[in-house]
């Protein structure tokens, strides 16, 4: 279940360690679309 959630809503915590230069940007795009939060940093702080 955890893997599925990560794929649906890419968390910056998992994306940063993998590629802090490439993953962060693409991950931030789907994040606001899946989550009602306007800022991709909001879920990161939470």
N, C-alpha and C positions, 0 to 999 in steps of 0.2 A: 504493500500500500504506500509505503514511504517513497519508493522509487517513482510510482505513478504521480504522486503529488509533486515531487520535485520536477518532473517533466512538464506537468501542466502549469505549475507556478514556480519557475526557476528562482530560487532564493540566491540573493547576492552572496551569502556566506559560502555556498557551494560553487558559485561561479567565480568569485574572486580568486580563491586558491588555484583553480584550474587555469584561468586566463584573465588576469586583472586588466588586460588591455583589450581583449576581443570579446570575451563572454559577457562582461558587464554591460556593454552597449546593447547587444542583441537581446540580452535577458531583460533589460529595463523596458524594452518596447512591449513584449507580451505581458509583462507584469501589470502595467496600468490597464491593459485591456481585460485581463482576467480579474483583477482586483478593482474595486470601486475607488480606491485611493488614487488621487491625482498625481501624487509624487511617488516615484519608485523607491525613494529613500525611506518613506514611511514604513513599509513592511520590513525594511532592513533594520530600522531602529527597534521595531517591535520584535 
